[in-house]
Amino acid sequence: MKILVINCGSSSIKYRFFDMKNEEELAGGIVEKIGENCSFFSQQTKKGKTEKEVLVSNNRQGPQLIICCQPRPKDSKKAKPPYNGVSLYSVLPRREG
């Protein structure tokens, strides 16, 4: 079983993603400056750290971004991607400039 723990504030979302079968943390991170002209996404996994400037207009888009960016299973050909295949760039409007 996988568990996503979310702490939502008015302009940021902190989260941690766990695999309870193996009792390990798969990812953790933050979405900051929600609703501003330039938001920030940061995530740490075993494979390293990802940081991106993105446009997150509201607290509805923040969780969508978090879910679509979670690590995929090793056998990803058989497994369906999280959030019905939604990608980072289909969830969020692109930042101009």
ROTI-920739 format. One record per residue: x, y, z of N, C-alpha, C, O in turn; residue in three letters; residue number from 0. Coordinates in nm, 2 decimals. Atoms other than C-alpha are relative to their C-alpha. Layout:
+--------+---------+--------+---------+----------+--------+--------+---------+--------+--------+---------+--------+-----+-----+
| n_east | n_north |   n_up | ca_east | ca_north |  ca_up | c_east | c_north |   c_up | o_east | o_north |   o_up |   r |   k |
+--------+---------+--------+---------+----------+--------+--------+---------+--------+--------+---------+--------+-----+-----+
|      X |       Y |      Z |       X |        Y |      Z |      X |       Y |      Z |      X |       Y |      Z | ALA | NUM |
...
+--------+---------+--------+---------+----------+--------+--------+---------+--------+--------+---------+--------+-----+-----+
# end
This chain:
+--------+---------+--------+---------+----------+--------+--------+---------+--------+--------+---------+--------+-----+-----+
| n_east | n_north |   n_up | ca_east | ca_north |  ca_up | c_east | c_north |   c_up | o_east | o_north |   o_up |   r |   k |
+--------+---------+--------+---------+----------+--------+--------+---------+--------+--------+---------+--------+-----+-----+
|   0.08 |   -0.12 |   0.00 |    0.00 |     0.00 |   0.00 |   0.09 |    0.12 |   0.00 |   0.19 |    0.13 |   0.07 | MET |   0 |
|  -0.07 |   -0.13 |   0.00 |    0.12 |     0.35 |  -0.08 |  -0.08 |    0.11 |   0.06 |  -0.20 |    0.11 |   0.04 | LYS |   1 |
|   0.07 |   -0.11 |  -0.07 |    0.03 |     0.65 |   0.13 |   0.07 |    0.13 |  -0.04 |   0.19 |    0.15 |  -0.03 | ILE |   2 |
|  -0.05 |   -0.14 |   0.02 |    0.06 |     1.02 |   0.04 |  -0.05 |    0.08 |   0.11 |  -0.17 |    0.10 |   0.14 | LEU |   3 |
|   0.03 |   -0.09 |  -0.11 |    0.07 |     1.25 |   0.34 |   0.02 |    0.15 |  -0.05 |   0.13 |    0.18 |  -0.10 | VAL |   4 |
|   0.00 |   -0.13 |   0.05 |   -0.01 |     1.61 |   0.26 |  -0.03 |    0.10 |   0.11 |  -0.12 |    0.08 |   0.19 | ILE |   5 |
|   0.03 |   -0.11 |  -0.10 |    0.01 |     1.93 |   0.47 |  -0.02 |    0.13 |  -0.09 |   0.07 |    0.18 |  -0.15 | ASN |   6 |
|   0.04 |   -0.12 |   0.09 |   -0.18 |     2.21 |   0.28 |  -0.01 |    0.13 |   0.08 |  -0.08 |    0.13 |   0.18 | CYS |   7 |
|   0.01 |   -0.13 |  -0.05 |   -0.13 |     2.57 |   0.36 |  -0.07 |    0.09 |  -0.10 |  -0.11 |    0.04 |  -0.21 | GLY |   8 |
|   0.06 |   -0.08 |   0.10 |   -0.27 |     2.87 |   0.18 |   0.08 |    0.03 |  -0.12 |   0.03 |    0.05 |  -0.23 | SER |   9 |
|  -0.09 |   -0.03 |   0.11 |    0.03 |     2.92 |  -0.04 |   0.11 |   -0.11 |  -0.02 |   0.20 |   -0.09 |  -0.10 | SER |  10 |
|  -0.10 |    0.10 |   0.02 |    0.23 |     2.60 |   0.00 |  -0.06 |   -0.14 |   0.03 |  -0.16 |   -0.15 |   0.11 | SER |  11 |
|   0.04 |    0.14 |  -0.03 |    0.19 |     2.22 |   0.01 |   0.13 |   -0.08 |   0.02 |   0.21 |   -0.09 |  -0.07 | ILE |  12 |
|  -0.11 |    0.09 |  -0.03 |    0.44 |     1.99 |   0.18 |  -0.06 |   -0.14 |   0.00 |  -0.17 |   -0.16 |   0.03 | LYS |  13 |
|   0.05 |    0.13 |   0.01 |    0.42 |     1.62 |   0.12 |   0.11 |   -0.10 |   0.02 |   0.23 |   -0.07 |   0.00 | TYR |  14 |
|  -0.09 |    0.11 |   0.00 |    0.58 |     1.28 |   0.17 |  -0.08 |   -0.12 |  -0.05 |  -0.20 |   -0.14 |  -0.02 | ARG |  15 |
|   0.06 |    0.11 |   0.06 |    0.50 |     0.96 |  -0.02 |   0.07 |   -0.13 |   0.05 |   0.19 |   -0.14 |   0.03 | PHE |  16 |
|  -0.06 |    0.12 |  -0.06 |    0.55 |     0.62 |   0.15 |  -0.05 |   -0.13 |  -0.07 |  -0.17 |   -0.13 |  -0.12 | PHE |  17 |
|   0.03 |    0.13 |   0.04 |    0.55 |     0.26 |   0.04 |  -0.01 |   -0.08 |   0.13 |   0.10 |   -0.11 |   0.18 | ASP |  18 |
|   0.02 |    0.07 |  -0.13 |    0.41 |     0.08 |   0.35 |   0.04 |   -0.15 |  -0.01 |   0.08 |   -0.21 |   0.09 | MET |  19 |
|  -0.03 |    0.14 |   0.01 |    0.48 |    -0.27 |   0.21 |   0.15 |   -0.01 |   0.04 |   0.19 |   -0.11 |   0.11 | LYS |  20 |
|  -0.14 |    0.01 |  -0.02 |    0.86 |    -0.20 |   0.22 |   0.04 |    0.10 |   0.12 |   0.16 |    0.10 |   0.15 | ASN |  21 |
|  -0.03 |   -0.10 |  -0.11 |    0.83 |     0.07 |   0.50 |   0.11 |    0.09 |  -0.04 |   0.21 |    0.11 |   0.03 | GLU |  22 |
|  -0.10 |   -0.09 |   0.04 |    1.02 |     0.32 |   0.30 |  -0.07 |    0.13 |  -0.06 |  -0.18 |    0.13 |  -0.10 | GLU |  23 |
|   0.05 |   -0.13 |   0.06 |    0.98 |     0.69 |   0.19 |   0.04 |    0.00 |  -0.14 |   0.16 |   -0.01 |  -0.17 | GLU |  24 |
|  -0.03 |    0.00 |   0.15 |    0.96 |     0.71 |  -0.19 |   0.03 |    0.14 |  -0.04 |   0.12 |    0.16 |  -0.13 | LEU |  25 |
|  -0.02 |   -0.14 |   0.05 |    0.95 |     1.09 |  -0.22 |  -0.05 |    0.09 |   0.11 |  -0.13 |    0.06 |   0.20 | ALA |  26 |
|   0.05 |   -0.11 |  -0.08 |    0.90 |     1.41 |  -0.03 |   0.04 |    0.13 |  -0.06 |   0.13 |    0.14 |  -0.14 | GLY |  27 |
|  -0.03 |   -0.13 |   0.07 |    0.88 |     1.77 |  -0.13 |  -0.10 |    0.11 |   0.04 |  -0.17 |    0.10 |   0.14 | GLY |  28 |
|   0.09 |   -0.11 |  -0.03 |    0.70 |     2.10 |  -0.14 |  -0.03 |    0.07 |  -0.13 |   0.04 |    0.07 |  -0.23 | ILE |  29 |
|   0.04 |   -0.09 |   0.10 |    0.51 |     2.32 |  -0.38 |  -0.02 |    0.14 |   0.07 |  -0.10 |    0.15 |   0.17 | VAL |  30 |
|   0.00 |   -0.13 |  -0.07 |    0.56 |     2.69 |  -0.28 |  -0.05 |    0.11 |  -0.09 |  -0.05 |    0.10 |  -0.21 | GLU |  31 |
|   0.05 |   -0.12 |   0.07 |    0.41 |     3.03 |  -0.38 |  -0.12 |   -0.03 |  -0.09 |  -0.12 |    0.02 |  -0.20 | LYS |  32 |
|   0.12 |    0.03 |   0.08 |    0.08 |     2.89 |  -0.50 |  -0.08 |    0.12 |  -0.01 |  -0.10 |    0.20 |   0.08 | ILE |  33 |
|   0.08 |   -0.12 |   0.03 |   -0.13 |     3.16 |  -0.66 |   0.08 |    0.12 |  -0.04 |   0.03 |    0.22 |  -0.08 | GLY |  34 |
|  -0.08 |   -0.11 |   0.04 |    0.17 |     3.38 |  -0.74 |   0.04 |   -0.02 |  -0.15 |   0.02 |   -0.12 |  -0.21 | GLU |  35 |
|  -0.04 |    0.01 |   0.15 |    0.32 |     3.45 |  -1.09 |   0.10 |   -0.11 |  -0.02 |   0.10 |   -0.16 |  -0.13 | ASN |  36 |
|  -0.10 |    0.11 |   0.02 |    0.60 |     3.20 |  -1.03 |   0.00 |   -0.09 |   0.12 |   0.05 |   -0.04 |   0.23 | CYS |  37 |
|   0.01 |    0.09 |  -0.11 |    0.55 |     2.90 |  -0.81 |   0.13 |   -0.09 |  -0.01 |   0.20 |   -0.09 |  -0.11 | SER |  38 |
|  -0.12 |    0.08 |  -0.01 |    0.83 |     2.65 |  -0.71 |  -0.04 |   -0.14 |   0.04 |  -0.11 |   -0.16 |   0.14 | PHE |  39 |
|   0.02 |    0.14 |  -0.03 |    0.82 |     2.27 |  -0.71 |   0.14 |   -0.06 |   0.03 |   0.23 |   -0.05 |  -0.05 | PHE |  40 |
|  -0.12 |    0.07 |  -0.03 |    1.09 |     2.07 |  -0.53 |  -0.04 |   -0.14 |   0.06 |  -0.13 |   -0.15 |   0.14 | SER |  41 |
|   0.02 |    0.14 |  -0.04 |    1.10 |     1.69 |  -0.48 |   0.13 |   -0.08 |   0.02 |   0.22 |   -0.07 |  -0.07 | GLN |  42 |
|  -0.12 |    0.09 |  -0.02 |    1.36 |     1.45 |  -0.33 |  -0.05 |   -0.14 |  -0.01 |  -0.14 |   -0.18 |   0.06 | GLN |  43 |
|   0.02 |    0.15 |   0.01 |    1.36 |     1.08 |  -0.43 |   0.14 |   -0.06 |   0.02 |   0.24 |    0.00 |   0.03 | THR |  44 |
|  -0.12 |    0.07 |  -0.01 |    1.62 |     0.81 |  -0.41 |   0.09 |    0.03 |  -0.12 |   0.21 |    0.02 |  -0.12 | LYS |  45 |
|  -0.07 |   -0.03 |   0.13 |    1.72 |     0.91 |  -0.77 |   0.06 |    0.14 |   0.00 |   0.14 |    0.17 |  -0.09 | LYS |  46 |
|  -0.05 |   -0.14 |   0.00 |    1.79 |     1.27 |  -0.67 |  -0.11 |    0.10 |   0.03 |  -0.22 |    0.07 |   0.06 | GLY |  47 |
|   0.09 |   -0.11 |  -0.03 |    1.63 |     1.61 |  -0.63 |  -0.04 |    0.06 |  -0.14 |   0.04 |    0.08 |  -0.23 | LYS |  48 |
|   0.06 |   -0.07 |   0.11 |    1.40 |     1.78 |  -0.88 |  -0.04 |    0.14 |   0.04 |  -0.12 |    0.14 |   0.15 | THR |  49 |
|   0.05 |   -0.13 |  -0.04 |    1.34 |     2.15 |  -0.87 |  -0.04 |    0.07 |  -0.13 |   0.03 |    0.07 |  -0.23 | GLU |  50 |
|   0.05 |   -0.06 |   0.12 |    1.13 |     2.34 |  -1.12 |  -0.08 |    0.13 |   0.04 |  -0.15 |    0.13 |   0.14 | LYS |  51 |
|   0.09 |   -0.12 |  -0.01 |    0.97 |     2.69 |  -1.16 |  -0.12 |   -0.04 |  -0.08 |  -0.11 |   -0.08 |  -0.20 | GLU |  52 |
|   0.12 |    0.03 |   0.07 |    0.61 |     2.63 |  -1.25 |  -0.11 |    0.10 |   0.03 |  -0.09 |    0.19 |   0.12 | VAL |  53 |
|   0.11 |   -0.09 |  -0.03 |    0.28 |     2.82 |  -1.25 |  -0.11 |   -0.09 |   0.06 |  -0.17 |   -0.17 |  -0.01 | LEU |  54 |
|   0.11 |    0.07 |  -0.07 |    0.04 |     2.68 |  -0.99 |  -0.10 |    0.10 |   0.05 |  -0.07 |    0.17 |   0.14 | VAL |  55 |
|   0.09 |   -0.11 |  -0.02 |   -0.26 |     2.90 |  -0.99 |  -0.08 |   -0.01 |   0.13 |  -0.13 |    0.09 |   0.19 | SER |  56 |
|   0.08 |    0.02 |  -0.12 |   -0.45 |     2.74 |  -0.70 |   0.03 |   -0.13 |   0.07 |   0.11 |   -0.21 |   0.02 | ASN |  57 |
|  -0.02 |    0.12 |  -0.08 |   -0.46 |     2.46 |  -0.44 |  -0.06 |   -0.12 |  -0.06 |  -0.04 |   -0.23 |  -0.01 | ASN |  58 |
|   0.05 |    0.12 |   0.07 |   -0.64 |     2.23 |  -0.68 |   0.11 |   -0.05 |  -0.09 |   0.13 |   -0.18 |  -0.10 | ARG |  59 |
|  -0.11 |    0.04 |   0.09 |   -0.34 |     2.22 |  -0.92 |   0.12 |   -0.06 |   0.08 |   0.19 |   -0.14 |   0.03 | GLN |  60 |
|  -0.11 |    0.05 |  -0.08 |   -0.09 |     2.16 |  -0.64 |   0.00 |   -0.15 |   0.02 |   0.10 |   -0.21 |  -0.01 | GLY |  61 |
|   0.01 |    0.14 |  -0.02 |   -0.20 |     1.81 |  -0.55 |   0.01 |   -0.08 |  -0.13 |   0.07 |   -0.19 |  -0.13 | PRO |  62 |
|  -0.01 |    0.07 |   0.13 |   -0.24 |     1.72 |  -0.92 |   0.15 |   -0.01 |  -0.04 |   0.20 |   -0.11 |  -0.09 | GLN |  63 |
|  -0.14 |    0.00 |   0.03 |    0.13 |     1.82 |  -0.97 |   0.07 |   -0.10 |   0.08 |   0.15 |   -0.18 |   0.03 | LEU |  64 |
|  -0.07 |    0.09 |  -0.09 |    0.24 |     1.62 |  -0.67 |  -0.03 |   -0.15 |  -0.04 |   0.07 |   -0.23 |  -0.05 | ILE |  65 |
|   0.04 |    0.14 |   0.04 |    0.05 |     1.30 |  -0.78 |   0.07 |   -0.04 |  -0.13 |   0.12 |   -0.15 |  -0.14 | ILE |  66 |
|  -0.05 |    0.04 |   0.13 |    0.17 |     1.31 |  -1.14 |   0.15 |   -0.01 |   0.00 |   0.21 |   -0.07 |  -0.09 | CYS |  67 |
|  -0.14 |    0.00 |   0.00 |    0.53 |     1.35 |  -1.04 |   0.06 |   -0.11 |   0.10 |   0.18 |   -0.11 |   0.12 | CYS |  68 |
|  -0.05 |    0.10 |  -0.09 |    0.56 |     1.05 |  -0.80 |   0.07 |   -0.11 |  -0.08 |   0.04 |   -0.13 |  -0.20 | GLN |  69 |
|  -0.08 |    0.11 |   0.07 |    0.81 |     0.77 |  -0.88 |  -0.09 |   -0.11 |  -0.05 |  -0.19 |   -0.15 |   0.01 | PRO |  70 |
|   0.07 |    0.11 |   0.07 |    0.68 |     0.50 |  -1.12 |   0.05 |   -0.13 |   0.05 |   0.17 |   -0.14 |   0.09 | ARG |  71 |
|  -0.05 |    0.14 |  -0.03 |    0.70 |     0.13 |  -1.05 |   0.11 |   -0.04 |  -0.09 |   0.11 |    0.01 |  -0.21 | PRO |  72 |
|  -0.11 |    0.04 |   0.09 |    1.00 |    -0.05 |  -1.19 |  -0.05 |   -0.06 |  -0.13 |   0.01 |   -0.04 |  -0.24 | LYS |  73 |
|   0.06 |    0.06 |   0.12 |    0.78 |    -0.24 |  -1.44 |  -0.11 |    0.09 |  -0.05 |  -0.23 |    0.06 |  -0.04 | ASP |  74 |
|   0.10 |   -0.10 |   0.03 |    0.61 |     0.07 |  -1.57 |  -0.08 |   -0.03 |  -0.13 |  -0.18 |    0.03 |  -0.16 | SER |  75 |
|   0.08 |    0.04 |   0.12 |    0.49 |    -0.10 |  -1.89 |  -0.13 |   -0.06 |   0.04 |  -0.23 |   -0.04 |  -0.03 | LYS |  76 |
|   0.12 |    0.06 |  -0.04 |    0.24 |    -0.30 |  -1.70 |  -0.08 |    0.09 |   0.10 |  -0.21 |    0.08 |   0.10 | LYS |  77 |
|   0.06 |   -0.08 |  -0.10 |    0.16 |    -0.04 |  -1.43 |  -0.06 |    0.13 |  -0.07 |   0.01 |    0.19 |  -0.16 | ALA |  78 |
|   0.05 |   -0.12 |   0.05 |   -0.07 |     0.25 |  -1.51 |   0.06 |    0.12 |   0.07 |   0.08 |    0.11 |   0.20 | LYS |  79 |
|  -0.06 |   -0.11 |  -0.07 |    0.09 |     0.59 |  -1.44 |  -0.10 |    0.07 |   0.10 |  -0.22 |    0.06 |   0.07 | PRO |  80 |
|   0.09 |   -0.07 |  -0.09 |   -0.06 |     0.79 |  -1.15 |  -0.08 |    0.10 |  -0.07 |  -0.04 |    0.16 |  -0.17 | PRO |  81 |
|   0.09 |   -0.10 |   0.04 |   -0.34 |     1.02 |  -1.21 |  -0.04 |   -0.01 |  -0.15 |  -0.04 |    0.09 |  -0.22 | TYR |  82 |
|   0.05 |    0.03 |   0.14 |   -0.45 |     0.86 |  -1.54 |   0.09 |    0.05 |  -0.11 |   0.05 |    0.10 |  -0.21 | ASN |  83 |
|  -0.10 |   -0.04 |   0.10 |   -0.13 |     0.95 |  -1.72 |   0.02 |    0.15 |  -0.02 |   0.08 |    0.20 |  -0.11 | GLY |  84 |
|  -0.02 |   -0.14 |   0.01 |   -0.15 |     1.32 |  -1.65 |   0.15 |    0.04 |   0.03 |   0.21 |   -0.02 |   0.12 | VAL |  85 |
|  -0.14 |   -0.04 |  -0.02 |    0.19 |     1.48 |  -1.69 |   0.01 |    0.14 |   0.06 |  -0.09 |    0.21 |   0.07 | SER |  86 |
|  -0.03 |   -0.14 |  -0.06 |    0.35 |     1.79 |  -1.53 |  -0.05 |    0.11 |  -0.09 |  -0.11 |    0.20 |  -0.04 | LEU |  87 |
|   0.03 |   -0.11 |   0.09 |    0.29 |     1.99 |  -1.84 |  -0.14 |    0.00 |  -0.05 |  -0.19 |    0.10 |  -0.10 | TYR |  88 |
|   0.14 |   -0.01 |   0.03 |   -0.07 |     1.89 |  -1.90 |  -0.08 |    0.05 |   0.11 |  -0.19 |    0.09 |   0.09 | SER |  89 |
|   0.07 |   -0.05 |  -0.12 |   -0.17 |     1.98 |  -1.55 |   0.01 |    0.15 |   0.02 |  -0.09 |    0.22 |   0.05 | VAL |  90 |
|  -0.03 |   -0.14 |  -0.03 |   -0.01 |     2.33 |  -1.53 |   0.01 |    0.08 |  -0.13 |   0.07 |    0.03 |  -0.23 | LEU |  91 |
|  -0.02 |   -0.09 |   0.12 |   -0.02 |     2.62 |  -1.77 |   0.15 |    0.03 |   0.00 |   0.22 |    0.03 |   0.10 | PRO |  92 |
|  -0.15 |   -0.03 |   0.02 |    0.33 |     2.70 |  -1.91 |   0.02 |    0.14 |   0.04 |  -0.06 |    0.23 |   0.02 | ARG |  93 |
|  -0.04 |   -0.13 |  -0.04 |    0.51 |     2.99 |  -1.77 |   0.06 |    0.08 |  -0.12 |   0.14 |    0.03 |  -0.19 | ARG |  94 |
|  -0.05 |   -0.08 |   0.12 |    0.57 |     3.27 |  -2.03 |   0.14 |    0.05 |   0.04 |   0.17 |    0.09 |   0.15 | GLU |  95 |
|  -0.13 |   -0.07 |  -0.02 |    0.92 |     3.40 |  -2.08 |   0.11 |   -0.09 |   0.03 |   0.22 |   -0.05 |   0.04 | GLY |  96 |
+--------+---------+--------+---------+----------+--------+--------+---------+--------+--------+---------+--------+-----+-----+
# end
